Amino acid sequence: MTNLRTITRTLAVVAGLSASALVVSACSGASATPDATPTDWELTEVTPAPSGDIDSFTWSIYAEPFSLDYAYAFDYADNQVLANVCESLLRLNPDYSLSPGLAEAAAQPDPNTWVYTIRDGVTFHDGTPLTAADVVASMSRHLDPAVGSFWYSSYQNVTSIEQTGDREVTVTLSAAGSQFNLAMGGAAGVVESAATLAAAGADYGNSSGGVNCTGPFSLSDWKSGESITLERYDDYWDADLKARAGEVEFVFQTDPTARVNALASGEVDGTWMVPAAAFPQLRGSDAGDVLFGLTTAVSSLIVSNLEGPLGDVRVRQALLMALDREGIVQAAAGGVGEVTDVLTTESVWVGADPAAVETAFEDVDHYDHDVEAAKALVEEAGVAGEEIVIVTAPISGEFAVISQATAAAAESIGLTARIESVTPGAYTTLFSDPSAREGVDLFLTSWYLSSPDPLEMYAVLRTGEFSNYGGWNDPEYDAVVNEAMAIDDPAARSVQTAKAQQIANEQVPWLPLYTAPMSMFLGDRITGVAPSIAFMYYPWAATIGAS
């Protein structure tokens, strides 16, 4: 879903996946070389309420959005802007709970059907009223091959989307699926004016075509290569989230040093995803502070070649054991984070059975750092001396640290390792083009989830899924995930999902490294925001006012 998702889910937007994800989905914005000095940190739920409104504030983004077309908004840069302009059928809140959005109600009369009651009294930024027809047109784009939505996976079981009442839309699925409705709190559930979609055509969502949605801010100006400016929409329907700022300017700062200097000097009021190397500098700044909040992202190494030595599960396990992941957290993340042996965070196990959560996180293999044991596994597998190729890119210090640490770990257990550095654009292609992954054994992702359910992560690792980049295949795993997909009750579903987490933990189709909280710099002039990764879909800028 740089993409730092792609890197974080893809670095830029991988075509066709689920939220959620793509890739690096899910990583960090541009960053200088990390400082190995650990940073003391704690989670902040929300900053103090504003003392009043504010005329304007500025916000730094590590890259210009790829697009504000919700069908392609699959990365941090895109979604942090879009979340304040466009809205979804459901609202994903900072605590990762879901509540009504543009749909005031969602009903499931049978396992294969979702019925949405569309909220009355909502207008688009051009003043026209929201209708059920707009919802049908917006959702149907995800099924159109000509559009090529990056969120198609959320819709892959949809057989029809129809207006079935004056303010009612009915979605029919080919099979029972718990995940469809959960995805409606993200970009997959965004609603745009049908008239705007038709009029803008191929220019929809770019710097010339713009967007016309229902959020607390409207798109005022997009200066390509420089900035995006939003202005408060005074006729916004939700009084509780009416924007406290008259204007927000997003400035694109691709150079991490310039970005950090702008924050430290007070030239820019804030940013998401602070370069880890800058934690000490910015925490000591008189201009503001670095805060840490809820995350759903796990930094992992994707195994993209099962024909080579990593096709043997013993070798995958050995490499994970050989990696000094505690050292990686210190060097790559400034000591802010913790090692994990699984691919999800507890934050997305919303409504789960507590016993299932304990099973999912405690009753799993823990790959302690043990080079000698790892070396023995490589010898047992008979692949000593064979080569693995690790692809990296000059995106952040995290990439350099992890690629070098992985190569050193591989060499320490008898493999040979070669690091190939590609451009950020070429790195993004790894997530969308199978040919780009030919000859590649490992690449990094910081994969985040876009819904409050860990099954989103495990669904993408089923046989044949778009984001199953290595083509991993485990029939038992597929059966477990498919069974979980059909369970509506989150507590009952979590029991089955815990089994999927255990299998993935044992088979390691991706090598989990660590999870780090979402970081944010907040200048002293402003307050009122929750430093949660939900900023990807929640109108966070509307809550910011004067400190």
C-alpha positions in Angstrom: 0.0 0.0 0.0 8.0 4.8 -0.7 5.7 3.7 -0.2 7.4 3.7 2.6 4.7 1.3 2.9 6.2 0.0 0.1 8.7 0.7 1.7 6.2 0.8 3.7 3.9 -0.8 1.5 5.6 0.2 -1.4 7.2 3.3 -1.6 5.0 4.4 -4.0 2.1 2.6 -4.6 1.9 -0.8 -5.6 -0.6 -1.7 -7.9 -3.3 -3.7 -6.6 -3.0 -4.7 -3.1 -4.8 -4.3 0.0 -4.2 -2.0 2.2 -2.8 -2.0 3.4 -0.4 -2.2 2.7 2.2 -2.2 0.2 5.2 -1.9 1.4 8.0 -0.2 2.4 2.2 0.7 3.5 4.9 0.9 5.0 9.0 2.7 6.3 10.0 6.0 7.0 10.1 9.2 5.2 13.5 10.4 4.0 16.1 10.1 6.7 19.7 10.8 7.3 22.0 8.1 8.6 20.6 7.0 11.9 22.2 7.8 15.2 23.0 4.7 17.3 22.3 6.6 20.5 19.0 5.2 21.9 16.1 7.5 22.6 13.9 7.4 25.6 10.3 7.3 24.5 6.7 6.7 25.5 3.4 6.6 23.6 1.2 9.7 23.5 -2.5 9.2 22.9 -3.3 12.8 22.0 -1.7 16.2 22.5 -3.5 18.9 24.6 -6.7 20.4 23.2 -6.2 23.7 21.3 -6.8 27.0 23.1 -8.6 28.3 19.9 -8.5 28.3 16.1 -5.5 29.3 14.1 -5.2 31.0 10.7 -2.8 28.5 9.2 0.0 26.1 9.8 2.6 24.3 7.7 3.4 20.6 7.5 6.4 18.9 5.9 6.1 15.8 3.7 9.2 13.8 2.7 7.8 13.4 -0.9 5.2 14.9 -3.2 2.0 12.7 -3.3 1.9 10.3 -6.2 -1.8 11.1 -6.6 -4.8 12.3 -4.6 -6.9 9.9 -6.6 -8.2 7.6 -3.8 -7.8 4.6 -6.2 -4.0 5.1 -6.2 -3.5 6.7 -2.8 -1.4 3.9 -1.3 1.4 5.7 0.5 2.1 8.0 3.4 2.6 11.1 1.4 -0.7 10.6 -0.5 -3.0 9.5 2.3 -1.9 12.1 4.9 -3.2 14.8 2.6 -6.2 12.9 1.2 -7.5 12.0 4.7 -8.3 15.6 5.3 -10.0 16.3 2.0 -11.8 13.1 1.2 -13.9 10.8 3.4 -14.8 7.1 3.5 -18.0 5.2 4.2 -16.6 4.4 7.6 -14.2 6.4 9.8 -11.0 4.9 11.1 -10.2 6.6 14.3 -6.8 7.3 16.0 -7.3 4.3 18.3 -8.0 2.1 15.2 -11.7 1.7 16.0 -14.2 2.1 13.2 -17.2 4.4 13.5 -19.9 5.7 11.0 -18.6 8.0 8.3 -20.4 8.9 5.1 -22.4 5.8 5.8 -24.5 6.5 8.9 -25.2 2.7 9.1 -23.8 -0.5 7.7 -25.9 -3.7 7.9 -25.2 -7.3 6.9 -28.5 -9.0 6.2 -26.6 -12.1 5.1 -23.0 -13.2 5.0 -22.6 -12.1 1.3 -24.3 -8.7 1.5 -23.5 -5.3 3.0 -26.1 -2.5 2.9 -24.9 1.1 3.5 -27.3 3.9 4.5 -25.8 7.1 3.2 -25.7 10.1 5.4 -28.1 13.0 4.6 -27.1 16.6 4.7 -23.5 16.1 3.4 -22.2 18.3 0.5 -19.1 18.1 -1.7 -16.7 21.0 -1.8 -18.5 22.4 -4.8 -21.7 22.6 -2.8 -23.5 19.7 -4.5 -25.2 17.1 -2.2 -23.8 13.6 -1.6 -26.0 10.9 -3.1 -26.1 7.2 -3.2 -25.2 7.4 -6.9 -22.0 9.1 -6.0 -21.2 6.2 -3.7 -21.9 3.6 -6.4 -19.7 5.5 -8.9 -16.9 5.9 -6.4 -16.8 2.2 -5.3 -17.3 0.9 -8.8 -14.0 2.4 -10.0 -12.2 -0.3 -7.9 -13.7 -2.9 -10.2 -12.8 -1.2 -13.5 -9.7 -2.7 -15.1 -9.2 0.5 -17.0 -8.7 2.3 -13.6 -6.3 -0.3 -12.2 -7.1 0.5 -8.6 -4.4 -0.3 -6.1 -7.2 -1.3 -3.7 -8.7 -3.9 -6.0 -7.9 -6.7 -3.5 -10.5 -5.2 -1.1 -13.1 -5.6 -3.9 -12.0 -8.9 -5.5 -15.0 -10.8 -4.2 -17.5 -8.1 -5.1 -20.1 -9.1 -7.7 -22.3 -6.0 -7.7 -22.6 -2.5 -6.3 -26.1 -1.1 -6.6 -28.2 1.8 -5.4 -31.2 0.0 -3.7 -32.9 3.0 -2.2 -32.9 6.8 -2.1 -30.0 6.8 0.3 -29.0 3.1 0.2 -26.2 1.2 -1.5 -26.0 -2.6 -1.5 -22.8 -4.5 -2.1 -23.0 -8.2 -2.9 -20.0 -10.6 -2.5 -19.3 -13.9 -4.2 -18.3 -15.4 -0.8 -18.7 -14.5 2.8 -16.0 -12.1 3.8 -15.3 -10.2 7.0 -12.7 -8.0 5.6 -14.7 -6.0 3.0 -16.6 -3.8 5.4 -13.4 -3.3 7.6 -11.7 -1.9 4.5 -14.3 0.8 4.1 -12.6 3.0 6.7 -9.6 3.5 4.4 -9.0 4.7 0.9 -11.0 1.8 -0.5 -14.1 3.4 1.0 -13.6 7.0 -0.2 -16.5 8.7 -1.9 -16.0 11.3 -4.7 -18.6 13.2 -6.7 -19.7 11.1 -9.7 -19.9 14.3 -11.7 -16.3 15.3 -10.9 -15.0 11.8 -11.8 -16.7 12.1 -15.2 -15.6 15.6 -15.9 -12.0 15.2 -14.7 -11.4 11.9 -16.5 -7.7 11.0 -16.6 -6.7 14.2 -14.8 -8.7 13.3 -11.7 -6.5 13.4 -8.6 -3.5 15.0 -10.2 -2.2 18.6 -9.8 -4.4 19.9 -12.6 -7.6 17.9 -12.1 -7.7 17.9 -8.3 -10.5 16.3 -6.2 -13.9 17.4 -5.0 -14.8 15.5 -1.8 -16.6 16.1 1.5 -13.9 16.4 4.1 -13.2 19.2 6.6 -10.7 20.8 4.1 -10.9 21.4 0.4 -8.0 21.3 -2.1 -7.1 24.9 -2.7 -3.8 24.8 -4.6 -1.2 22.2 -5.8 2.1 23.6 -7.0 3.8 20.6 -8.5 7.2 20.0 -6.9 6.6 22.5 -4.2 3.4 22.3 -2.1 -0.3 21.6 -1.6 -2.5 24.0 0.2 -5.8 23.1 1.8 -8.5 25.5 3.1 -11.2 25.0 5.6 -14.6 23.9 4.2 -17.1 25.9 6.2 -20.1 23.8 5.2 -18.5 20.6 6.5 -21.2 18.3 8.0 -19.5 17.1 11.2 -19.4 19.9 13.8 -17.1 17.9 16.0 -14.4 17.8 13.3 -14.8 21.2 11.7 -11.3 22.4 11.0 -9.6 24.5 13.6 -7.2 26.0 11.0 -8.2 28.2 8.1 -5.5 26.8 5.9 -2.9 24.1 5.9 0.2 24.2 3.6 2.0 20.9 2.9 5.5 21.5 1.7 7.5 18.8 -0.1 11.0 18.4 1.5 12.8 15.4 0.0 16.1 16.3 1.5 16.1 15.0 5.1 18.6 17.6 6.4 16.6 20.5 5.0 13.5 19.0 6.4 15.0 18.6 9.9 16.4 22.1 9.8 13.1 23.5 8.8 11.4 21.8 11.8 14.2 22.8 14.3 14.1 26.4 13.2 10.3 26.7 13.4 10.0 27.4 9.6 7.7 24.4 9.4 5.2 23.5 12.2 5.2 19.7 12.0 5.7 16.4 10.2 4.9 12.7 10.3 7.7 10.1 10.3 10.6 12.0 11.8 14.0 10.8 10.6 15.4 8.6 13.4 18.8 10.3 13.2 17.1 13.6 14.1 15.4 12.4 17.3 18.0 13.9 19.6 18.3 17.1 17.7 14.6 17.8 17.5 13.8 16.7 21.0 16.2 19.3 22.2 14.8 22.0 19.9 13.1 25.1 21.3 10.6 24.9 18.3 8.7 21.8 19.4 9.0 18.2 20.3 9.0 14.6 18.9 6.1 12.5 19.9 5.4 8.8 19.4 2.0 7.2 18.9 0.1 4.0 17.9 1.5 2.1 14.9 0.3 -0.9 12.9 3.6 -1.3 10.9 6.2 -4.0 11.1 9.5 -3.6 9.4 10.3 -7.0 7.6 12.5 -8.5 5.0 10.3 -9.9 2.2 11.6 -13.2 0.9 11.0 -12.8 -2.9 12.8 -15.9 -4.2 11.9 -19.4 -3.0 14.0 -21.0 -5.7 17.2 -20.1 -4.1 18.7 -21.0 -0.7 15.9 -19.1 1.1 13.4 -21.6 -0.3 14.4 -23.9 2.6 12.6 -22.8 5.8 15.6 -23.7 7.8 17.6 -21.1 6.0 15.0 -18.5 6.5 14.9 -19.3 10.2 18.7 -19.3 10.3 19.0 -15.8 8.8 16.5 -14.4 11.3 18.5 -16.0 14.1 21.7 -14.5 12.7 20.4 -11.0 12.5 21.2 -8.8 15.5 17.7 -7.3 15.5 18.3 -5.4 18.8 21.3 -3.7 17.3 19.2 -2.9 14.2 16.6 -1.2 16.4 19.3 0.9 17.9 21.0 1.8 14.7 18.1 2.1 12.3 15.4 3.4 14.5 17.3 5.3 17.1 16.4 2.8 19.8 12.7 3.6 19.4 10.9 0.3 18.9 11.1 -3.3 19.8 12.1 -6.6 18.1 9.1 -8.8 17.0 8.8 -12.3 15.7 5.4 -11.8 14.1 4.0 -9.7 11.3 1.3 -7.8 13.1 1.1 -5.5 16.1 -1.4 -5.9 19.0 -3.0 -2.6 18.0 -4.9 -4.2 15.2 -6.3 -7.1 17.2 -9.4 -5.0 17.9 -12.2 -7.0 19.5 -10.1 -10.1 19.6 -10.3 -12.8 22.2 -7.6 -12.1 24.8 -6.6 -15.8 24.8 -6.2 -15.6 21.1 -4.0 -12.6 21.4 -1.8 -14.3 23.9 -1.6 -17.3 21.6 -0.7 -15.1 18.7 2.1 -13.3 20.4 3.4 -15.6 23.1 2.8 -19.2 21.8 5.2 -18.6 18.8 8.8 -19.3 18.0 11.1 -16.6 19.3 14.2 -16.3 17.1 16.8 -15.3 19.6 20.2 -14.1 18.3 22.2 -17.3 18.0 24.8 -17.4 15.2 26.1 -20.8 16.0 22.7 -22.4 15.9 21.9 -20.6 12.7 25.1 -21.8 11.1 24.2 -25.4 12.0 20.8 -25.0 10.2 22.5 -23.7 7.1 24.9 -26.7 7.1 22.0 -29.0 7.6 20.2 -27.5 4.6 23.3 -28.0 2.5 23.4 -24.5 1.1 26.6 -23.2 2.6 28.4 -20.9 0.1 25.3 -20.1 -1.9 24.5 -16.5 -2.7 21.6 -14.3 -1.8 20.8 -10.9 -3.3 19.6 -8.1 -1.1 18.1 -5.1 -2.8 18.1 -1.7 -1.2 17.7 2.0 -2.2 18.9 5.4 -1.0 15.6 6.1 0.7 16.5 6.4 4.4 19.3 5.4 6.8 17.1 2.5 7.8 17.6 0.9 4.4 21.4 1.2 4.6 21.6 -0.2 8.1 19.3 -3.1 7.5 20.8 -4.2 4.1 24.3 -4.1 5.6 23.2 -6.0 8.7 21.5 -8.6 6.7 24.5 -9.2 4.4 26.7 -9.5 7.4 24.3 -11.9 9.1 24.2 -14.1 6.0 28.0 -14.2 5.7 28.3 -15.1 9.4 26.3 -18.3 8.8 28.0 -19.5 5.7 26.1 -17.9 2.9 27.4 -15.3 0.6 25.5 -12.0 0.2 25.4 -9.3 -2.5 23.7 -5.9 -1.9 22.3 -4.2 -5.0 21.3 -0.6 -4.7 18.6 0.7 -7.0 16.8 4.0 -7.4 13.8 4.7 -5.2 11.6 4.4 -8.3 13.0 1.0 -9.2 12.6 -0.1 -5.6 8.9 0.7 -5.8 8.6 -1.4 -8.9 9.6 -4.5 -6.8 6.2 -4.3 -5.3 4.3 -4.1 -8.5 6.3 -5.9 -11.3 7.3 -9.6 -10.8 10.0 -9.2 -13.5 11.7 -6.6 -11.2 12.0 -9.2 -8.5 13.8 -11.7 -10.7 17.1 -12.7 -9.1 16.2 -10.8 -5.9 16.1 -12.7 -2.6 15.3 -10.1 -0.1 14.0 -6.5 0.2 12.7 -4.4 3.0 9.2 -3.3 3.8 7.6 -1.5 6.7 4.1 -2.9 6.2 1.2 -1.1 7.9 -2.4 -2.2 8.1 -5.3 -0.1 7.1 -8.0 -1.8 9.1 -8.4 -2.9 12.7 -7.9 -6.6 12.0 -4.7 -8.6 11.7 -6.3 -10.9 9.1 -5.6 -8.1 6.6 -1.9 -9.0 6.9 -2.3 -12.7 6.6 -4.8 -12.6 3.7 -2.1 -11.1 1.5 0.2 -14.1 2.1 -2.3 -16.7 0.6 -1.3 -18.6 -2.5 -1.7 -16.4 -5.6 -2.3 -13.1 -3.8 -0.8 -10.0 -5.4 1.4 -9.2 -2.4 2.7 -12.7 -1.8 5.8 -11.5 -3.6 7.8 -14.7 -3.2 5.0 -17.0 -4.3 5.0 -18.8 -0.9 2.5 -21.7 -0.8 1.2 -23.5 2.3 -2.2 -25.3 1.9 -2.8 -25.5 5.6 -2.2 -21.8 5.9 -4.6 -21.0 3.1 -7.3 -23.1 4.6 -6.9 -21.4 8.0 -7.0 -17.9 6.5 -10.0 -18.7 4.3 -11.9 -20.0 7.2 -11.1 -16.9 9.2 -12.3 -14.7 6.4 -15.8 -16.1 6.6 -16.1 -15.4 10.4 -17.9 -12.2 11.2 -17.4 -12.1 15.0 -14.0 -10.5 15.7 -13.4 -12.6 18.8 -14.1 -15.9 17.0 -12.2 -14.8 14.0 -9.1 -13.9 16.1 -8.8 -17.5 17.3 -8.4 -18.6 13.7 -6.2 -15.6 12.8 -3.9 -16.6 15.7 -3.3 -19.9 14.0 -2.3 -18.1 10.8 0.1 -15.9 12.8 1.7 -19.1 14.3 2.1 -20.7 10.9 3.7 -17.6 9.4 5.9 -17.3 12.4 7.2 -20.8 11.9 7.5 -20.7 8.1 8.7 -17.0 7.9 7.7 -16.2 4.3 8.7 -12.7 5.4 11.4 -12.1 8.1 9.9 -9.8 10.9 12.5 -7.4 12.3 11.0 -4.9 14.6 8.0 -2.6 15.1 8.4 1.1 15.9 5.8 3.6 17.0 4.6 6.3 14.7 6.7 9.4 15.1 5.6 13.1 14.7 7.2 16.4 15.3 4.8 19.0 16.6 5.8 22.7 16.8 5.0 24.8 19.8 2.5 27.0 17.9 0.0 24.1 17.4 -1.7 21.3 19.3 -4.7 18.9 19.4 -3.5 16.0 17.2 -3.2 12.3 18.0 0.2 11.0 16.9 -1.3 7.8 15.5 -0.7 6.0 12.2 -4.4 6.5 11.6 -3.4 9.9 10.1 -3.4 7.9 6.9 -7.2 7.9 6.9 -8.5 10.1 9.8 -8.8 13.9 9.2 -6.1 14.7 11.7 -5.3 18.2 10.5 -8.8 19.3 11.3 -8.1 18.8 15.0 -5.1 21.0 15.1 -5.5 24.5 16.5 -3.5 27.1 18.5 -1.6 25.9 21.5 
